[in-house]
Amino acid sequence: MPIFMDRHDVSESVTAEIVAQLHQEDLKIQHRYDCRGLTYWFDDIRKTAFCLVEAPDRDAINQMHADAHGEVPHQIIEVDAAIVESFLGRIEDPAKAQDTKLNIINDPAFRTIMMVTIENHSFKISDPFSAFSNVQQYYKQILSILNTFNGNIVRQNKEGFLISFRTVQEAVLCALKIHENYRSSRTQYQIDFTELHIGLHAGIPVTNKKSIFEDTIKLAQRMCFVSIAAVVISTEVQQLFESENIGEDVNGTQFHVLTPREEKFLTSLMEFTEKEWQNPELKVEDFEINIGISKSKLYREMIRLTGKSPNVFLLHFRLRKSLRLLQKQKGNVSEVAYNSGFNSPSYYTKCFRKKYRIMPSELVQL
């Protein structure tokens, strides 16, 4: 049976004890709707509650809540139990709560999400085994750092890491440590062919999107396209960090706080790029029209934030996407070229070799 997570936006007068009482009312009648309440989270600061329920469908959850106490969810999404546990640390009531009559759980589901992207720019090297070993040592160091700062790894692959943190402070300090380690590792392990980018954003698991933490993850991912600083964080992360650490700020040279205006621009840019990158007829003018800014302002903002002109940004985005297609063996070189928005396989091969120092045909054979 599928598992769902719902969100309840509660009033200021609602307490953790009240939420626990409502949860108990659900448990009393859940069998009538073939549901099974697994656990819940309550955030007293943001006045939100999230229930994790095994149920046949969303309607059953709505009917159970309505019958039990009348407090129906504002949003329900289907989730994977393993993913929920990776983000939130549990999928059942914590042991300390089970010893109380009401199982009061005053545990917010609000999390700080970190995206670490690692892009390899050289696959063709004289000693592949040595290079592979060095990169593996570097990854082990990152894993050690994440463990030190209590980061929960949600996803790890060739592109990098997706990590969840309970506190903003641990996330910010962890990001700084990872970047410092990256700089030293470039010398120690001779890793001079990679780019590392870190984005931090914070939010709740269920919004109006279809998947868990979707809004938060997307912005953290998009922050990794910003090259103005080593670590890019949202205004919300900055405010939370500084409220928890009076007298400290994150405005140093290694951090860039993405302003609401920059966030709006970046979101518009990435949404349009992600939608149209495979279109071979796509032009810079199309970005201007869809983002709604002039050619000169588009150029200035992209150079300032990404370090790339619109044409170069689109080219590198396509090459990065094509790299994933080749690694996943999604067609031969010509097919990948056309599927990545290139009109000419030969031009694609030339651009690919310039960026990654290897022919795409050679990468397919690795």
C-alpha positions, 0 to 999 in steps of 0.5 A: 500500500502507498505511503503519503505525507500530508500538511496541516497549517494550524492556528496560533493556539494549537500546541504540540499536545493538541496535535498529539490528541488529534493524532490519537483520534486518527489512530482510533478510527484509522482501520475504518478507512484501511489507513495506518498512521506511522508518525507525525511532525509538529513545528510550533514556530511555523505552526505546521503539522505533517502526518505520515500515513499508509493508505489506499489513496488520498481520499481515504486520508481526508475521510479519516481526518474528517471523521476523527476530528474534522481537521483535513489536510491542506496538501497530500503527496505520495512519498517513499518511506526510505526518502522520508527517512533520509530527509527527516530521520525517521518513519515512526514515532521516536522511542522517547515519545512512545513512553507517554500516553499521548506520544507528544512529538514536538519535532519540526519537519523543517530542514536545511537542504544542501546540494553539492555538485561535482563536475568532472572536466577531464576523463582522459588522463595518463593514469586512470586508476590513480585518478579514480583512487584520488577522487575516491579519497576526496569523496571519503573526506566529504562523507566524513565531513557530513558525518561530523555535522550530522548531515543525512545523505539523501542521494549520492551519485557522480554528480554530487550529493543531496544532504538534509540537515536538522539545523541551519548552523550545521549546514552552513558550517558543513558547507564551509568545511567542504569547500575548505577541504576541496581547496586543499584536496586539489593540491593534496590529491591533484584533483585539478579537473573538477568544479565544486558548487554548493547551494543551501536552502531551507523549507518544509517537506510538503508544499503545493508541489508533487514531491517531498521538499521539491521547492527547496531542492530545486532552488538548492540545485539551481544555486549550484549554477551561480559562480559568484561565490563558493557557497550560495545560500538563500536569504532564509538560510542567512536569516535563520543562521544569524538569528541563531548566532547573534553577532555572526554573519555569512556575508564573507567572501566565501558566501553569497546570499541570494537576494529575493530579486536574484532568486526570481531571476535565477528561477526564471532562467532555470525554468526556461532553460530546463524546458527548452534546452533540447530545442535547436532553434533556441536563441538568446532573444527567447531568454529575453522574451520569456524572462522579461528583461532587456538584452543588456540586463540579461547579459549583465545578470548572467555574467555577474551570477554565473560567470557566463554569457547567455550563449556560453551558459546554454552551451555548457548546460547542453554539454552537461546534460549530454554528458549524463546521456552518454554516461547512461548510454542513451544513444550514440554520439549523433543521437545524443548531439541531436537530443541535446539541442545541437544541429551538428554532431561534429560541432557537438564533438568539438565543443564536448572535447574542449570542455571535457578534454575527451571525445564523446565517442571515447567516453562511451567506450569507458 
